[in-house]
Amino acid sequence: MKSVIIVRHAKSSWENAFQKDFDRPLNDRGHRDAAEMANRLLKKNIAIDTFISSTANRALTTCTYFAKAYGKEKCIIKITELYHAPAEIFYKVIQEADNVFNTIAVFSHNPGITAFVNSLTDTRIDDMPTCGEFAVKAKIKSWKEFAAAEKEFWFFDYPKMGK
């Protein structure tokens, strides 16, 4: 059994209108939500083996909050292709994961992240919220089997869900 938790980056700042999209940081709410959602995930007692993130500032910062909560700051894999990636790139990245990992968390952006999570199971999300978590399980032994495997919806959570 392999599990994937897909996480959209937390709320980003638009304070600097001239800043490149790739470089935008999290805003204050984004920092709060990332810390809160990382702790909520940790409280579910889910062992995450590695964290895979877009290299864009807001996604990587969100990922870092989760990795720190798990005490695994050195377990972040940075993949530039996840920046505004279409669903096919998510499948490619997951299929290339090391088979020693049973549970991985992948951090990226809309609109691709919504398209990807909607391709996984019959559970549909209109718009993946910032810092939202969507998780699935697959009865596979190798990540190479992920795309073709039947996936089971595991859970969905986002910051405003708990309020």
Salt bridges, closest charged atoms under 4 A:
ASP21 OD1 - ARG24 NH2 2.44
ASP21 OD2 - ARG58 NH2 3.04
ASP21 OD2 - HIS84 NE2 3.03
ASP33 OD2 - ARG29 NE 3.32
GLU36 OE2 - ARG40 NH1 2.51
GLU36 OE1 - LYS163 NZ 3.85
GLU81 OE1 - LYS92 NZ 3.15
GLU96 OE2 - LYS92 NZ 3.40
ASP157 OD1 - ARG40 NH2 2.52
ASP157 OD2 - LYS44 NZ 3.27
